[in-house]
Amino acid sequence: MILLDTHVLVWMDTSDRHLGRKSRALIEEYWPGGKVAVSAISFWEIGRLAERRRIRLGTTIQEWRSRWLAAGILELPLDGGAAVRALDLSGLPEDPADRFITATAMLHHATLMTADEKLLSWRNALTRQDAGK
């Protein structure tokens, strides 16, 4: 399973060229099996970005989320296990959403697809895919 960081989902939505060829190919490979996921917190982050006009969705966040779920993306909940696991991620930046997303990937044994240099360089056994590649 691949867990997309928030910005990767936005890049997919906008066909942004920052999303690398290898990452696109992995998403296309895993999509038919229902193995491309996002953390529920990513929808909150995207909604906040839209509220602050840092991104434009062209619709409400509810409709945008529904469209992605209908397309087949898997939404992984932010539950107590992920919240507690996020507390125990030494060396990771303090951004709560990054911590929740990382903890969710770890709990689901998913590959985290991100372009966040802090997450990519974090010393941990978590499997990661550089979204820019």
C-alpha positions as CSV (number, residue, x, y, z in Angstrom):
1,M,0.0,0.0,0.0
2,I,1.1,3.6,-0.7
3,L,0.1,6.4,1.6
4,L,0.2,9.7,-0.1
5,D,1.3,12.8,1.8
6,T,-1.1,15.7,1.5
7,H,0.8,17.6,-1.2
8,V,1.1,14.5,-3.3
9,L,-2.7,14.2,-3.5
10,V,-2.9,17.9,-4.5
11,W,-0.3,17.3,-7.2
12,M,-2.3,14.4,-8.5
13,D,-5.5,16.5,-8.5
14,T,-3.8,19.3,-10.5
15,S,-1.6,17.0,-12.7
16,D,1.4,18.9,-11.2
17,R,4.8,18.1,-12.8
18,H,6.4,18.0,-9.4
19,L,5.0,14.4,-9.2
20,G,7.8,12.3,-10.7
21,R,7.5,9.6,-13.3
22,K,8.4,6.7,-11.0
23,S,5.9,7.9,-8.4
24,R,3.1,8.3,-11.0
25,A,3.9,4.8,-12.3
26,L,3.7,3.4,-8.7
27,I,0.3,5.1,-8.2
28,E,-1.0,3.7,-11.5
29,E,0.3,0.2,-10.5
30,Y,-1.3,0.2,-7.1
31,W,-4.6,2.1,-7.9
32,P,-6.5,-0.8,-9.5
33,G,-6.0,-2.9,-6.4
34,G,-7.3,-0.2,-4.1
35,K,-3.9,0.2,-2.5
36,V,-3.4,4.0,-2.8
37,A,-4.4,5.7,0.4
38,V,-4.4,9.0,2.2
39,S,-4.8,9.8,5.9
40,A,-8.1,11.4,6.8
41,I,-6.1,14.3,8.2
42,S,-5.0,15.2,4.6
43,F,-8.5,16.2,3.7
44,W,-8.5,18.5,6.7
45,E,-5.1,20.0,5.6
46,I,-6.4,20.5,2.1
47,G,-9.6,22.1,3.3
48,R,-7.5,24.5,5.5
49,L,-5.3,25.4,2.5
50,A,-8.4,26.1,0.4
51,E,-9.9,28.3,3.2
52,R,-6.7,30.3,3.2
53,R,-6.7,30.5,-0.6
54,R,-3.3,28.8,-0.9
55,I,-4.9,26.3,-3.3
56,R,-8.1,26.3,-5.4
57,L,-10.3,23.2,-5.4
58,G,-13.1,24.5,-7.7
59,T,-15.7,23.0,-5.3
60,T,-16.3,22.4,-1.6
61,I,-13.9,20.2,0.3
62,Q,-16.7,17.8,0.9
63,E,-17.4,17.4,-2.8
64,W,-13.7,17.2,-3.6
65,R,-13.2,14.5,-1.0
66,S,-16.2,12.6,-2.3
67,R,-14.9,12.7,-5.8
68,W,-11.5,11.2,-4.7
69,L,-13.2,8.5,-2.6
70,A,-15.5,7.6,-5.6
71,A,-12.4,7.4,-7.8
72,G,-11.0,4.7,-5.6
73,I,-8.6,6.4,-3.2
74,L,-8.6,4.7,0.2
75,E,-9.1,7.0,3.3
76,L,-7.3,5.7,6.4
77,P,-8.8,7.1,9.6
78,L,-6.9,9.0,12.2
79,D,-7.6,6.8,15.2
80,G,-6.2,6.6,18.7
81,G,-3.5,4.2,17.7
82,A,-2.1,6.6,15.1
83,A,-2.5,9.5,17.5
84,V,-0.5,7.7,20.3
85,R,2.1,6.4,17.8
86,A,2.6,10.0,16.5
87,L,3.8,10.9,20.0
88,D,6.6,8.4,19.8
89,L,8.4,9.6,16.6
90,S,11.6,11.1,17.9
91,G,13.5,13.2,15.4
92,L,10.5,14.0,13.3
93,P,9.4,17.6,12.9
94,E,6.7,18.8,15.3
95,D,4.0,19.4,12.6
96,P,1.1,17.4,13.9
97,A,-0.3,16.5,10.5
98,D,3.1,15.1,9.3
99,R,3.3,13.1,12.5
100,F,-0.3,11.7,12.1
101,I,0.4,10.8,8.4
102,T,3.7,9.2,9.2
103,A,2.2,7.2,12.1
104,T,-0.7,6.1,9.9
105,A,1.8,4.8,7.3
106,M,3.7,3.0,9.9
107,L,0.6,1.3,11.4
108,H,-0.6,0.2,8.0
109,H,2.9,-0.9,6.9
110,A,2.5,1.4,3.9
111,T,5.1,3.2,1.8
112,L,4.9,6.9,2.5
113,M,5.0,8.9,-0.8
114,T,6.2,12.4,0.0
115,A,8.5,15.1,-1.3
116,D,9.0,16.6,2.2
117,E,12.8,16.6,2.7
118,K,12.4,16.3,6.5
119,L,10.3,13.2,6.2
120,L,12.6,11.7,3.5
121,S,15.7,12.2,5.5
122,W,14.2,11.2,8.9
123,R,16.2,8.3,10.2
124,N,13.7,5.5,10.6
125,A,12.9,2.2,8.9
126,L,9.7,3.6,7.4
127,T,9.6,2.8,3.7
128,R,9.4,6.0,1.7
129,Q,9.1,7.0,-2.0
130,D,10.4,10.4,-3.0
131,A,7.3,11.8,-4.8
132,G,9.6,14.0,-7.0
133,K,11.1,11.0,-8.6
